[in-house]
Amino acid sequence: MHCDGQVLVMHDLLGINTEFKPRFLRQYLNLYEQIVGAVKHYVNDVKAKDFPNDKEQY
């Protein structure tokens, strides 16, 4: 059996998936940490009643 190519999954390439790291993968970004950080920032802003503010409402 021969292999003429491989599939790179975008979630692996961009670092969204943290559990599967094959040796043939070159990860170009760590979006997982950025996503987690953004969600934590959002939660903190909501809890602090800083979001939404007057400019972000209708």
JOURQUI-V266440 format. One record per residue. SS is DSSP state (A for helix, B for strand, O for the rest). OMEGA is omega in whole degrees, -180 to 180 (999 if undefined). D_LAST is the distance of its C-alpha to the last C-alpha in Angstrom with 1 decimal. Layout:
BEGIN
((SS | OMEGA | D_LAST) (SS | OMEGA | D_LAST))
END
This chain:
BEGIN
((O | -180 | 61.7) (O | 178 | 59.9) (O | -180 | 56.4) (O | -179 | 55.3) (O | 177 | 51.7) (O | 180 | 49.1) (O | 173 | 45.5) (O | -179 | 43.0) (O | -177 | 39.8) (A | 180 | 36.7) (A | 178 | 35.6) (A | -179 | 39.0) (A | -177 | 38.9) (O | 176 | 35.5) (O | 176 | 36.3) (O | 178 | 33.8) (O | -178 | 36.8) (O | -174 | 38.6) (O | -175 | 41.3) (O | -179 | 43.2) (O | 179 | 44.7) (O | -176 | 47.6) (O | 180 | 49.9) (O | -176 | 49.4) (O | 170 | 45.7) (O | -179 | 44.5) (O | -175 | 41.1) (O | -176 | 39.2) (O | 175 | 36.1) (O | -179 | 35.1) (A | -180 | 31.6) (A | -179 | 32.2) (A | 179 | 32.1) (A | 179 | 29.0) (A | 179 | 27.1) (A | 179 | 28.2) (A | 180 | 27.3) (A | -180 | 23.8) (A | 177 | 23.2) (A | 179 | 24.8) (A | 177 | 22.6) (A | -179 | 19.4) (A | 179 | 21.0) (A | 179 | 22.0) (A | 179 | 18.6) (A | 180 | 17.1) (A | 179 | 20.3) (O | -178 | 20.0) (O | 177 | 16.5) (O | 178 | 15.7) (O | -3 | 13.3) (O | 176 | 10.4) (O | -176 | 10.3) (A | -178 | 8.1) (A | -176 | 8.0) (A | -179 | 7.1) (O | 174 | 3.8) (O | 999 | 0.0))
END
